[in-house]
Structure formats: C-alpha cells, structure tokens
Amino acid sequence: MEKVLMKGNEAMAEAALRSGCRFYSGYPITPQTEILEYLSWRLDEVGGTFVQAESELSGINMLLGASAAGARVLTSSSGPGFSLKQEGISYLVAADLPAVIIDVMRIGTGLGDIMQGQGDYLQLTKGGGHGDYHTIVLAPNSVQENSDMMDLAFDLAEKYRHPVLIASDAAIGQIAEAVELKEFREHDRDKYEWSIKGCKKGDEQRKIQNTYYTMPSYPEYLKAKYAGMESNEQRWESYRVEDAEVIAVAYGISSRVSKEAVDIAREKGLKAGLIRPVTLWPFPVKAFAGLKSVKAFISVEVNILGQMADDVRLATQCKYPVGSYGTFYDIPDPDVLVEKIEAFYEKEREK
C-alpha cells in the first residue's frame, strides 16, 4: 500500500474517517488543532458531520447523543481542554456509550504551555472525572501508530461499550512521517440492539440512561467489565529485556529516545532494555513478569514528577528500585539517559 507524508495529528484524523467515524465535535487548542482543522473539511467529503463546539464541555457532551444513535464518534483536545472533558467522559461511562477521545498532551498545570509534554498520565489513567471507572488508554509513539490505533480504539470502544482514550503527545502529533493508511471501513450505525432508532407506533422505545438505575447487579457488572479489560487488553513492546539489568520504561516520544539510549548503552557494555507500555491502562503488568536479570527500572517521561513511576513499582510488586528521568519542555536526551542507566547499573552492581 502506498505511503504518504503526514503530520501525526492529521494521520489520526484521516484514520478516524477510514475507521468509520462520521461525527466529530470539538474545540481548537494547541497542539491538537490540526485534528479539528483537517476534519472540518474532510468529514464533509465523506458524508459526515463536523461541529466546532462553543467549548470543550459542549464538544464532549455532543458525543453522547451521536453515540447513542450508534455512530462512531470522536473528540480531541489537550491540556486544560482535556480537563474540561472529564465530566462528559464520566457520563459516557455511566451510559455505557462507546466513544474515542484524543488527548495530544502538552506540558504544565493550569493553562500550562503549548510546548510538548507528557503531563496528563495521572489524569488519563486514574480517571479525571467523578465515580468508579477506568478507561482504556492507548499510547502511540509514531505517526504510523497514531493512524493504526484509531481502528483499534473504535473497536475496543464498541467491544466494551466504553470510551477509549488515545494518549498522543505534542511531539508525535506535530512531526511528519511516512504513514501507510488503511482502506475505508464502513460502519453500520444500526447494527447494535442498544442504539436509539426511530420506532413505529406500538414498538418498544429504546433509551440510553445511567446503567446504575436499570441494573440490580451493577457492582458485579462493573467488576467483570474492568477485570475483562485488565486481563485481555494489556499491550506493550519489549526491547532487549531478556538479559537486561537496568530497564527503562517509557511511552510516546520518550520511548523512541529510550530505545536509542538502550542501543548506546549496549555498545558501552551495559545490559539495558526497554519496556514500552502501549496501553497506559490497563498497565501492562504482564510485561514485567519473568525478568530474571533485572536489578532496577527507570521511568522516562516528559514531566517532572515521574507520574508513571508508581505504576512501575506496582507492576514489579515493589521488589526493585525504580528511578525517574523527567524533563520539562525538552524531549529526554538519550546521552543523559545512558548516564542515568550507567549510574543505576554501577549502584546495583556494588550491592
């Protein structure tokens, strides 16, 4: 199949259309505005509906109506805009409605800054809205994966009748790379029994409402739903971990830097490796099982707190030291990461 040169944001937008998405509502904010701009004209070409909403609040809540009618629906945002969508995501969960929400992450709290970052890990993985819920979170690390994960995201959203988040970042969203686009898939919005449709006189009316009010065994239902996600949807990439003594854990743009650092460290005789979570939730705990040589882990992220480090500790049952290499604005430097790997390496060797 022919490859084309596209920005990461544009690749996500085009891939959403090819996955059958025909409804988008959202609001512009850097660094994800290209998604909205692209869909503003492209959706019209494929017979879809584009709405530039008056706010992020409107953008997320419009998805409820379109999804309830059986459509494949999408919204996107970044930073404070993504924060404003949290209550709407909680309502999508409550109503058992599938949707895909893209967060092209940037750095900083409050309004933050338009620069690249990975500052939303905790909000993405721990549930930014109220209530008892998780969402599957996919983390692409290339323009090709930005494209490929749209198909997967819509399929998972419908499999579990649940919103799915895509955790891209500004670096991946703004770079341009060759991408192979999939063929168009048609989506039949009338194929699901649960979706709302017009009915004739005497037909039973369909309605979408908070599942809590209609299901006596709601707690058991929730437990089974999330247990299924955790068991079946863990995704990751392991790189040179078989004999690794120090393993970097990174996603998105940080994982690309980390892979380079692992190769540099190996050339220096250091037994380094990389685990790249492809799902941030469910966190790929299975990737950490059976590692026989490892002595330490280091979480690599474009944020200062090392937001993923606690999940690494939990995945390893706190049996190993877990360090953190975080940056603010700048993408992690592979040479600096090699220095940190070497320091961990020597420290653990001395024990």
C-alpha positions as CSV (number, residue, x, y, z in Angstrom):
1,M,0.0,0.0,0.0
2,E,1.3,3.5,-0.9
3,K,2.7,5.6,1.9
4,V,2.0,9.3,2.3
5,L,3.8,12.0,4.3
6,M,1.5,13.3,7.1
7,K,1.6,15.1,10.4
8,G,0.7,12.9,13.4
9,N,-2.4,14.8,14.1
10,E,-3.6,14.7,10.5
11,A,-2.9,10.9,10.4
12,M,-5.2,10.4,13.4
13,A,-7.9,12.4,11.8
14,E,-7.8,10.6,8.4
15,A,-7.5,7.2,10.1
16,A,-10.7,8.0,12.2
17,L,-12.6,8.6,9.0
18,R,-11.3,5.3,7.5
19,S,-12.4,3.5,10.6
20,G,-16.0,4.6,10.0
21,C,-16.1,7.7,12.2
22,R,-18.7,10.2,10.9
23,F,-19.2,12.6,13.8
24,Y,-16.7,14.9,15.4
25,S,-17.3,17.8,17.8
26,G,-14.5,19.7,19.5
27,Y,-12.8,23.0,20.1
28,P,-9.4,24.3,19.0
29,I,-6.4,24.2,21.3
30,T,-2.7,23.8,20.6
31,P,-1.1,21.3,19.9
32,Q,-4.1,19.3,18.6
33,T,-5.9,21.9,16.4
34,E,-4.8,20.2,13.2
35,I,-7.2,17.3,14.0
36,L,-10.1,19.8,14.1
37,E,-8.9,21.7,11.1
38,Y,-8.5,18.6,9.0
39,L,-11.9,17.1,9.9
40,S,-13.6,20.5,9.3
41,W,-13.4,19.9,5.5
42,R,-12.7,16.2,5.3
43,L,-15.8,15.0,7.1
44,D,-17.9,16.8,4.6
45,E,-16.3,14.9,1.8
46,V,-17.2,11.6,3.3
47,G,-20.7,12.5,4.3
48,G,-20.1,13.0,8.0
49,T,-20.9,15.8,10.5
50,F,-18.4,18.2,11.9
51,V,-19.2,20.6,14.8
52,Q,-16.9,23.2,16.1
53,A,-18.5,23.5,19.5
54,E,-18.5,26.6,21.6
55,S,-16.4,24.9,24.3
56,E,-14.8,21.6,25.3
57,L,-17.8,21.0,27.5
58,S,-20.1,21.1,24.5
59,G,-17.7,19.1,22.4
60,I,-17.7,16.1,24.8
61,N,-21.4,16.2,25.6
62,M,-22.4,16.2,21.9
63,L,-20.8,12.8,21.7
64,L,-23.4,11.3,24.0
65,G,-26.2,12.0,21.5
66,A,-24.4,10.8,18.4
67,S,-23.0,7.7,20.1
68,A,-26.4,6.8,21.5
69,A,-27.7,6.8,17.9
70,G,-25.0,4.2,17.0
71,A,-22.4,6.4,15.3
72,R,-18.7,6.2,15.7
73,V,-17.8,9.4,17.4
74,L,-14.6,11.4,18.1
75,T,-13.4,14.5,20.0
76,S,-10.0,15.7,20.8
77,S,-8.2,18.2,23.0
78,S,-5.1,19.0,25.0
79,G,-4.1,20.2,28.5
80,P,-6.9,22.4,30.1
81,G,-9.3,21.5,27.3
82,F,-8.9,17.8,28.1
83,S,-9.5,18.6,31.8
84,L,-12.9,20.2,30.8
85,K,-14.0,17.0,29.2
86,Q,-13.7,14.8,32.3
87,E,-17.3,15.0,33.5
88,G,-18.5,14.2,30.0
89,I,-16.2,11.1,29.9
90,S,-17.7,10.1,33.3
91,Y,-21.2,10.4,31.8
92,L,-20.2,8.3,28.7
93,V,-19.1,5.6,31.1
94,A,-22.3,5.8,33.1
95,A,-24.4,5.3,30.0
96,D,-22.3,2.5,28.5
97,L,-21.6,4.5,25.4
98,P,-18.6,4.0,23.1
99,A,-16.5,7.0,22.0
100,V,-12.9,7.8,21.2
101,I,-11.3,10.8,22.9
102,I,-7.8,12.0,21.8
103,D,-5.5,13.9,24.2
104,V,-2.5,15.4,22.4
105,M,-0.6,16.1,25.6
106,R,1.4,19.2,26.4
107,I,3.3,20.4,29.5
108,G,2.3,22.3,32.6
109,T,-0.5,22.7,35.1
110,G,-3.4,25.1,34.9
111,L,-3.3,26.6,31.4
112,G,0.2,25.1,31.1
113,D,2.1,25.8,27.9
114,I,1.8,24.9,24.3
115,M,5.1,23.0,24.4
116,Q,5.4,19.3,24.2
117,G,4.9,17.2,27.3
118,Q,3.5,14.1,28.9
119,G,1.8,15.8,31.9
120,D,-1.5,14.0,31.7
121,Y,-0.6,10.5,32.7
122,L,-2.3,10.5,36.0
123,Q,-5.4,12.1,34.6
124,L,-5.6,9.7,31.8
125,T,-5.0,6.5,33.8
126,K,-6.6,7.2,37.1
127,G,-9.9,8.7,35.9
128,G,-10.2,12.5,35.8
129,G,-14.0,12.6,36.3
130,H,-16.0,11.5,39.3
131,G,-17.1,8.0,40.0
132,D,-15.8,4.4,39.9
133,Y,-14.3,4.0,36.5
134,H,-11.3,3.4,34.3
135,T,-10.9,3.9,30.5
136,I,-8.6,2.0,28.2
137,V,-5.7,4.3,27.3
138,L,-3.7,3.7,24.1
139,A,-0.3,5.4,23.7
140,P,1.1,5.7,20.2
141,N,4.8,6.5,19.6
142,S,4.8,7.3,15.9
143,V,2.7,8.8,13.1
144,Q,2.0,5.3,11.9
145,E,0.8,4.2,15.3
146,N,-1.3,7.4,15.5
147,S,-3.1,6.1,12.4
148,D,-3.2,2.4,13.3
149,M,-4.6,2.9,16.9
150,M,-7.7,4.7,15.6
151,D,-9.0,1.5,14.2
152,L,-8.2,-0.4,17.5
153,A,-9.7,2.4,19.6
154,F,-13.1,2.3,17.9
155,D,-13.2,-1.5,18.0
156,L,-12.4,-1.6,21.7
157,A,-14.9,1.2,22.5
158,E,-17.6,-0.9,20.9
159,K,-16.4,-4.2,22.4
160,Y,-16.8,-2.8,25.9
161,R,-19.4,-0.1,25.2
162,H,-17.0,2.3,26.8
163,P,-15.0,5.4,26.0
164,V,-11.4,4.8,24.9
165,L,-8.6,7.5,25.2
166,I,-5.7,8.0,22.9
167,A,-2.7,9.5,24.7
168,S,-0.7,11.1,21.9
169,D,1.8,13.9,22.7
170,A,2.8,17.2,21.1
171,A,6.0,15.8,19.6
172,I,4.2,12.8,17.9
173,G,1.3,15.0,16.9
174,Q,3.4,17.6,15.2
175,I,6.1,15.6,13.5
176,A,5.6,14.4,9.9
177,E,6.5,10.9,8.9
178,A,5.6,8.4,6.1
179,V,2.4,6.6,7.0
180,E,0.5,3.7,5.4
181,L,-3.2,4.4,5.6
182,K,-5.7,1.6,5.9
183,E,-8.6,1.2,3.5
184,F,-12.0,2.7,4.4
185,R,-14.2,0.6,6.7
186,E,-18.0,1.3,6.6
187,H,-19.7,1.4,10.0
188,D,-23.4,0.4,10.2
189,R,-24.8,2.6,13.0
190,D,-28.0,0.5,13.1
191,K,-26.2,-2.8,13.8
192,Y,-26.4,-2.6,17.6
193,E,-29.5,-3.5,19.5
194,W,-28.8,-0.9,22.2
195,S,-28.6,2.1,19.9
196,I,-31.5,4.5,19.7
197,K,-33.5,4.5,16.4
198,G,-36.8,5.7,15.2
199,C,-39.7,3.4,16.0
200,K,-43.2,2.9,14.8
201,K,-46.4,3.2,16.9
202,G,-46.5,0.2,19.2
203,D,-42.8,-0.6,19.0
204,E,-40.8,-0.7,22.3
205,Q,-39.0,2.6,22.7
206,R,-35.2,2.5,23.2
207,K,-33.4,4.7,25.6
208,I,-30.0,5.3,27.0
209,Q,-29.6,6.1,30.6
210,N,-27.3,5.6,33.6
211,T,-26.9,1.9,33.8
212,Y,-26.9,2.1,37.6
213,Y,-30.6,2.8,37.6
214,T,-31.6,-0.2,35.5
215,M,-29.2,-3.0,36.6
216,P,-29.7,-4.6,40.0
217,S,-26.3,-6.3,39.8
218,Y,-24.4,-3.1,38.7
219,P,-21.4,-3.6,41.1
220,E,-20.8,-7.1,39.7
221,Y,-21.2,-5.9,36.2
222,L,-18.6,-3.2,36.7
223,K,-16.1,-5.6,38.3
224,A,-16.5,-8.1,35.5
225,K,-16.1,-5.3,32.8
226,Y,-12.9,-3.9,34.2
227,A,-11.5,-7.3,35.0
228,G,-12.0,-8.3,31.4
229,M,-10.2,-5.2,30.2
230,E,-7.3,-5.8,32.6
231,S,-7.0,-9.4,31.6
232,N,-7.4,-9.1,27.8
233,E,-6.2,-5.7,26.7
234,Q,-2.7,-5.2,28.1
235,R,-0.4,-4.2,25.3
236,W,3.3,-3.5,25.3
237,E,6.6,-3.7,23.4
238,S,9.7,-5.2,25.0
239,Y,13.1,-4.4,23.6
240,R,16.3,-6.2,24.6
241,V,15.0,-7.2,28.0
242,E,16.0,-10.8,28.1
243,D,19.3,-10.3,29.9
244,A,18.8,-6.6,30.9
245,E,19.9,-5.5,34.3
246,V,18.5,-1.9,34.0
247,I,15.2,-1.4,32.1
248,A,13.8,1.9,31.0
249,V,10.0,2.2,30.9
250,A,8.7,4.8,28.6
251,Y,5.8,5.6,26.2
252,G,5.2,8.0,23.3
253,I,8.1,10.2,22.2
254,S,10.1,9.2,25.3
255,S,10.1,5.6,24.2
256,R,11.8,6.5,21.0
257,V,14.6,8.3,22.8
258,S,14.8,5.4,25.3
259,K,15.3,2.8,22.5
260,E,18.2,4.8,21.2
261,A,19.6,5.1,24.7
262,V,19.4,1.3,25.1
263,D,21.4,0.7,22.0
264,I,24.0,3.3,23.1
265,A,24.2,1.6,26.5
266,R,24.6,-1.8,24.9
267,E,27.5,-0.5,22.8
268,K,29.2,0.5,26.1
269,G,28.7,-3.0,27.6
270,L,25.7,-2.1,29.8
271,K,22.9,-4.6,29.8
272,A,20.0,-2.2,29.3
273,G,16.5,-2.8,28.0
274,L,13.2,-1.1,27.4
275,I,9.5,-1.8,28.2
276,R,7.1,0.4,26.2
277,P,3.6,0.4,27.5
278,V,1.2,0.6,24.6
279,T,-1.7,0.6,26.9
280,L,-1.3,3.0,29.8
281,W,-4.4,1.5,31.3
282,P,-4.6,-1.4,31.7
283,F,-0.9,-1.0,32.6
284,P,1.0,-3.9,31.1
285,V,1.9,-5.7,34.3
286,K,2.4,-8.9,32.3
287,A,5.4,-7.3,30.6
288,F,7.3,-7.3,33.9
289,A,6.8,-11.0,34.7
290,G,9.7,-13.4,34.3
291,L,12.5,-10.9,34.0
292,K,15.4,-12.9,35.5
293,S,18.3,-10.5,35.3
294,V,16.8,-7.1,36.1
295,K,18.1,-5.1,39.1
296,A,16.5,-1.7,38.6
297,F,14.0,0.2,36.5
298,I,13.9,3.8,35.4
299,S,10.7,5.6,34.3
300,V,11.4,8.1,31.4
301,E,8.8,10.8,30.8
302,V,8.4,14.5,29.8
303,N,7.2,15.6,33.2
304,I,8.9,16.4,36.4
305,L,7.1,14.2,38.9
306,G,7.7,10.9,37.1
307,Q,3.9,10.2,37.0
308,M,4.3,6.6,35.7
309,A,6.9,5.5,38.2
310,D,4.3,4.4,40.8
311,D,2.7,2.1,38.3
312,V,6.1,0.6,37.5
313,R,6.6,-0.1,41.2
314,L,3.2,-1.7,41.5
315,A,3.8,-3.8,38.4
316,T,7.1,-5.1,40.0
317,Q,5.4,-5.6,43.4
318,C,8.0,-3.0,44.8
319,K,10.8,-5.6,44.5
320,Y,13.2,-3.4,42.7
321,P,14.4,0.2,42.9
322,V,12.6,2.5,40.4
323,G,14.2,5.7,39.4
324,S,12.8,8.6,37.3
325,Y,14.2,10.7,34.5
326,G,11.9,13.6,33.7
327,T,12.2,16.7,31.6
328,F,10.2,19.9,31.2
329,Y,9.7,21.2,27.7
330,D,12.6,19.3,26.3
331,I,12.4,15.7,25.0
332,P,14.7,13.4,27.1
333,D,18.3,13.3,25.9
334,P,19.5,9.8,25.1
335,D,23.0,10.5,26.3
336,V,21.7,11.8,29.7
337,L,19.5,8.7,30.0
338,V,22.6,6.5,29.3
339,E,24.4,8.3,32.1
340,K,21.5,7.5,34.5
341,I,21.3,3.9,33.3
342,E,25.1,3.6,34.0
343,A,24.7,5.1,37.4
344,F,21.9,2.6,38.3
345,Y,24.0,-0.2,36.8
346,E,27.0,0.6,38.9
347,K,25.0,1.2,42.1
348,E,23.2,-2.2,41.8
349,R,26.4,-4.0,40.9
350,E,28.1,-2.7,44.1
351,K,25.4,-4.3,46.3
